[in-house]
Amino acid sequence: MEYHVYKDNAGEWRWRLLASNKKIVADSGEGYTAKADCLAGIKSVKGSSGADVVED
């Protein structure tokens, strides 16, 4: 898997997590004004890999 960082049509930074088949597994859900904030969002997601799974 890989993270793809890009600027959207509004000029904001976003990220997508792509599977090996290039399908989108997850995305930022919001745009960031600064690229550094976008990269911090990726770091946050990477750091939550141990998060609990909650089922309803």
N, C-alpha and C positions, 0 to 999 in steps of 0.2 A: 504494500500500500504506500501511497505517497500523498503529501499535501500539495495542493496547487494554489498558489497565491496570485491574485490578479486584481486589476482595477475594473470595476463595473462601469456601466454607461453613465452613471452619475459622478464618476471620478472617485468613488470610495473603494477602499481595499477590502477584499473578501478572501476567504479560503474555502477550498473543497478538499475533502478526503476521498481519494480515488482508490478503488480496488485494483487488483492486477489486471482486470479486464477493462479498466478505465471507466467503470460505472461509478457514479457518485454514491458514496456510503453515508457521508455527512457533510454539512456545510456550516458556515459561520452564522447564518440566520440574521445577520446584520452587517452593515457596512461600517468601516472604520475610516476616519479622516487620515490618521497616520498609519503608515505601514508597520511601524514598531508596535502599535496597539493590536494590529491584526496578527502579527507574529506572537505577541503575548497571549492572544486568544488560543492560538495553536498550542502553545506551551501549557496553557491551562487544561486543555482537553487531554493532552498527552499525560499530564500529571494526575488526571482523574481516572486512569485506567483501572485502578483498584476500587472504584466506586461500586457500591452495592447495586444489585438488580432488584427492583421492586415490582412485583406483579399485582395487578388488581384482581 
